[in-house]
Amino acid sequence: MTLTIRKVQITDFQAISDIYADAVLNSTATYETVPPTPQMMMSQWYELRAKNLPYLVAVESKQVIGFIYAAPFRLRPAFRYGVENSLYIHPDHKGKGAGRALLQALITACTDQGFYNLYAVIGDRDNVASLNLHKSLGFTETGTLPAAGYKMGRWLDIVFMTKALRPHDSAPEGDGWG
């Protein structure tokens, strides 16, 4: 099968919502406990699009099998040169390269758009696949919030990882997401 990475389209949001709903209900990758509707996911996309932030999908055999996007890490203006990634893959396609392809494409898009830092906020230290994927693409662990959330009957850590996209030796150029 051929994997294609492309920008999200409005018609993708049912599949995106289904993928995310599985993560909400069956994993600790997200701290949400009630899956958002496709309309809610689309509303978030409109907000990200207004900031010119990348939102990509992985497509195989005309089916969306994963998605990734960059969002503001924090909303205060000084944070505008860094973004946080969110990545989710359909459970039948995990471990087959779609996550890596999506994250590589997002790193390129964020670098091309002039961002300086890309952050991963990984729910649950036991999410080893996500930790390893990010590490393999140059992210370093930069902190942990212990017992930050409670889901599925246990306390969960949040692991922060950072990838510098360009040198920090001068004042930033451009507007970031601001």
Stockholm file with secondary structure:
# STOCKHOLM 1.0

chainA/1-178         MTLTIRKVQITDFQAISDIYADAVLNSTATYETVPPTPQMMMSQWYELRAKNLPYLVAVESKQVIGFIYAAPFRLRPAFRYGVENSLYIHPDHKGKGAGRALLQALITACTDQGFYNLYAVIGDRDNVASLNLHKSLGFTETGTLPAAGYKMGRWLDIVFMTKALRPHDSAPEGDGWG
#=GR chainA/1-178 SS CCEEEEECCGGGHHHHHHHHHHHHHHCSSSCCSSCCCHHHHHHHHHHHHHTTCCEEEEEETTEEEEEEEEEESSSSGGGTTEEEEEEEECGGGTTSSHHHHHHHHHHHHHHHTTCSEEEEEEECTTCHHHHHHHHHTTCEEEEEEEEEEEETTEEEEEEEEEEECSCCSSCCCSCTTC
#=GC SS_cons         CCEEEEECCGGGHHHHHHHHHHHHHHCSSSCCSSCCCHHHHHHHHHHHHHTTCCEEEEEETTEEEEEEEEEESSSSGGGTTEEEEEEEECGGGTTSSHHHHHHHHHHHHHHHTTCSEEEEEEECTTCHHHHHHHHHTTCEEEEEEEEEEEETTEEEEEEEEEEECSCCSSCCCSCTTC
//
